[in-house]
Amino acid sequence: MLKKEHVISWLSESFSVLEENRQYLTQLDTAIGDADHGNNMYRGFKKVNEQLPALEGKDIGAVLKAVAMTLISTVGGASGPLYGTFFLQAATKCTGKDELTPQEVSVMFKAGLQGVKMRGKAQPGDKTMIDVLEPATTTLSELVEKGEPLDIAIKEAVSVAMEKLKETIPMIAKKGRASYLGERSKGHQDPGATSSMFILEAFSKAIS
Amino acid sequence: MKKLINNPDDIIKEQLEGMQAAHPDLIKVNFEPYYITRAGGPVKGKVALISGGGSGHEPMHGGFVGHGMLHAACPGEVFTSPTPDQMHLAAKAADGGAGVLNIVKNYTGDVMNFEMAAELAMADGIKVQNIVIDDDIAVKDSLYTAGRRGVGSTVLIEKICGAASEEGYDLQSLSALCRTLNQNGRSMGMALTSCITPANGSPSFDIGDDEMEIGIGIHGEPGIQREKIKTVDEIAEMMTVSILEDAAYSRALKEWDFEKNEWVEREIVDEPFKKGDKVIAFVNSMGGTPVSELYGVYRKVAQVTEKFGVKIVRNLIGPYITALEMQGCSITLMKVDDSMIKLWDAPVKTPGLRWGV
């Protein structure tokens, strides 16, 4: 079971890991973007973190919706709407719920993933956050279907995602600002896929 | 960097305070978050026309809020998309009960942020459509990049659709008009110097004293080629011919489908110009080029279009969609029919564009 306290701790863990890796994400973005991804994600999740005390006691849908609204109004650029959409679509599957079964968690992640794909029109292999979010979501839902407990399923999803993250390095970007670089985007790990990886890790940490 | 500013962090706020002080009869500025609406509040029964984008392109968009043009505008930071919360609140403030049409320039951030804003407004029961403007022919490829950028056509479309809203067009017919105008318009820009964003304090790109960049974007994005500077006749002729001879352009743009209740991709094709077309010619300064030079450009545009057999029926000349202090210009040609010309001539009263009143 995923309790609402776990969700609060997922978000605060996300802030910690993004704060820790702020420079690292910005470095990755300097190579193939506009050198602000670390700062933007830090600014957004810092604001989320500040709001957490006020969100304690709210149901999971309400918490995730508040997170979405905060991210879309503070992160900016393309990451703001993409992560905002992830949490907004995830929220629609948890309206009024104080806890989620593993199956419901899987449905929540799928909704978030579908939202990001719809918003950004990216497919696996385009060198984006989808390259991490999709395999992680697939692994999670497969293991949950087999009856694995949530913490085991998400651990496995994170380790699959970690491998997939490394696979973004040789890819040629086909979406976003990096797409204008064409061949020159090869050899660099995708910053958006990396921040998605951090948020998945934070989820695993929060429920273990 | 030499600029008439106080602190770079305050320039958007101070610019908006100045606009509010100058035009209290026309506009009302909201500061948290930033958006500009008409002074008189929402216009009952008329579709609210809203646009927005990064700042630094003034008078677009804030300067086009007022009777006969926009109902609201959302300014972002310099060259940075505004966020959905701004757009959502602007939609709520401007909606007069007949729905909202967002005019969105084709940049990745702008498109996504306006989509989210539309969803938020629809969740509030406001009917919203987004039409994306992509008229910059300097971008050839839409398969591996974000496609053509939204530039000069935006100004003409805001004027014509603004008049159509005053005429009482409903959301569907206004969206159709907006889409057609986008298909009818093509633009091309060029720069002699770079712009300097206040936050960076240094030129966005290096360019030699004797060089020009053809196909420049309104944020200083690279164009088609870097060449030695030529005479205005040669430059204006090359740009006008490129626009007139641009082949059919096909791409998919996202719009809201009110029956399926989801975003759908519409395959849209811009047909090339042909002999006998009537056009509005728009010669725009990127900010640093004086009006005197724009008339030199227009002179050649008029000659070339006449030779091609295309008739300029209206024109607009001046700095309307700028890139800070960049020296350079853009040329836009937009095919129009008699009903569009009538809408172009209709009264407009905004801080940046005013006639017939």
Chai-1 contact restraints between the chains, C-beta under 6 A:
chainA,res_idxA,chainB,res_idxB,connection_type,confidence,min_distance_angstrom,max_distance_angstrom,comment,restraint_id
A,I72,B,P84,contact,1.0,0.0,6.0,A-B,restraint_1
A,I72,B,M116,contact,1.0,0.0,6.0,A-B,restraint_2
A,S73,B,T83,contact,1.0,0.0,6.0,A-B,restraint_3
A,S73,B,D85,contact,1.0,0.0,6.0,A-B,restraint_4
A,G77,B,G109,contact,1.0,0.0,6.0,A-B,restraint_5
A,A78,B,T108,contact,1.0,0.0,6.0,A-B,restraint_6
A,A78,B,G109,contact,1.0,0.0,6.0,A-B,restraint_7
A,A78,B,M112,contact,1.0,0.0,6.0,A-B,restraint_8
A,P81,B,M112,contact,1.0,0.0,6.0,A-B,restraint_9
A,P81,B,N113,contact,1.0,0.0,6.0,A-B,restraint_10
A,P81,B,M116,contact,1.0,0.0,6.0,A-B,restraint_11
A,R119,B,M112,contact,1.0,0.0,6.0,A-B,restraint_12
A,S179,B,T145,contact,1.0,0.0,6.0,A-B,restraint_13
A,Y180,B,T145,contact,1.0,0.0,6.0,A-B,restraint_14
